[in-house]
Amino acid sequence: MTSSEQFQRARRPEQKEERRLHLLETAKVALHGGMEVSELGLNELARRAQMTKSNVYRYFENREALLLSLLEEEAVLWQDELSTRLAATRHATAEQVAQAFAGACAAYPLMCRLFSILPSIIEHNVSRERLTEFKRNSLALAAGVADQLHRSAPALPFSAYVTFLRLAMALLIGLWPLSNTTEILADVLSLPELQPLRYDFETDFAAGLLLLLRGLKPV
């Protein structure tokens, strides 16, 4: 079992990276287990990871910086998932691209959850240096994804997919909380007359993405 003493003795670069990954994995397990983001402070993370809080601060300046790193990790995994889904088709149609994109996002609910609070919470409490690094990483990831989409569905130019990703992100940020409501709101929306107000993330996201792709098609 990992102990705080083992982590305190870590000095080599590979040991430090192991410690950082251990913290990320601990946070991921907690959030997948139903913990609210607001409950995952660095004190709680240190307790779960069996590390001292001072050690945790060596890797993450605060909870938001931790969530930012966790989001980056999830996004890379999501990109691999999207690539696998796109590889199943040759010269994919707009419908297939929308379904693959929405399905890949739905397969990574933690990523969607973190993206949904990125502009309102996470980005409000991290250093300028870390935020700049995150944005540059995001730009590189988006370029890679746009290239994947263009190679799978060349009917749209690369530049159109760059625009598509910007708008898709805004759609995801809004649609995720609408589709994952509180228990009491879900109960209210179960009323038959309120059916038009219900959202299903994957279905509605795919529909919105398809509209974006059709709108970006050259005339």
BADO-886801 format. One record per residue (C-alpha): x, y, z. Coordinates in steps of 0.1 Angstrom, whole numbers, plus 5000, padded with zeros to 4 digits. Layout:
<atoms>
XYZ/...
</atoms>
This chain:
<atoms>
500050005000/501250354993/502050555024/502850915031/506350815041/506950665007/505850974990/507951195012/511051005003/510351054965/513051274950/513851154915/511851294885/510050964879/509050944915/507651294914/505651214883/504350894900/503251114929/501451364906/499651084888/498650924921/497051254931/495151274898/494050914900/492850964936/490851274925/489351084896/488250794917/486651034942/484751224915/483650914897/482450784930/479951064932/481851334952/480851684943/483651904929/483052154958/483851874983/487251784967/489552024986/493251964989/492851865025/490451585015/492651494985/495751465008/493851245032/492651015004/496051004988/497750945021/499951245017/500551565036/498851875024/502152045020/503251774996/500051814976/500752184972/504052104955/502051974926/498852184925/498452534937/494852474946/491852264938/491152434905/494652374893/494152004901/490851994882/492552164852/495251894851/492551624855/490651784826/493751774804/494251414811/490651324804/490651524771/493651324758/491850994766/488751134749/490751224717/491850854715/488250744719/487150974691/489950854669/488850494674/485250584666/486150774634/488450494623/485450274619/484250474589/485850594556/484750934543/482350984572/479151174566/478251474588/475751244607/478550994614/480951264626/478251414649/477451064663/481050974669/481851304685/478851304708/479350934717/482950994726/482051284748/479351074765/481850804772/483851054793/481351214817/484051344840/485551544811/482151684803/481451764839/484751954842/484252134809/480852254821/482352434850/485552544833/484552914825/482452974856/484552814883/487852644873/489352924853/488553184879/491153064905/494352954888/497553144881/498053334848/500953104841/498952784845/496052924826/498253014797/499752674797/496252514797/495052734768/498152644747/497652274754/493952314745/494852484712/497252204703/494651934712/492052114691/494352134661/494951754664/491251684667/490451914637/492951724617/491451394627/487951514617/489151654584/490951334574/487851134583/485351364566/487251574541/484051734527/484752024551/488052214552/490352204582/489452564591/485752464593/486552194618/488452444639/485252664640/483152354647/485252264677/484952614692/481152604689/480952244700/482652334732/480152604739/477352364732/478852104755/479252354784/475552444782/474052114775/475851904801/474252064832/470852084814/471051704809/472351624844/469951794867/469351774904/467151494916/464151714924/464351884889/464551544872/461351454891/459651764880/460651714844/459251364845/455851514843/454351434808/453551794800/457151904807/458651654783/459651924758/461952064785/463951744790/467451704776/469351384768/473051474765/474251234738/471151264716/470751634718/474451694715/474651494684/471651684669/473352014677/476651904663/474951794631/473352134627/476752294632/478352074606/475652144580/475852514587/479652504580/479352324547/480552534518/477852664496/
</atoms>
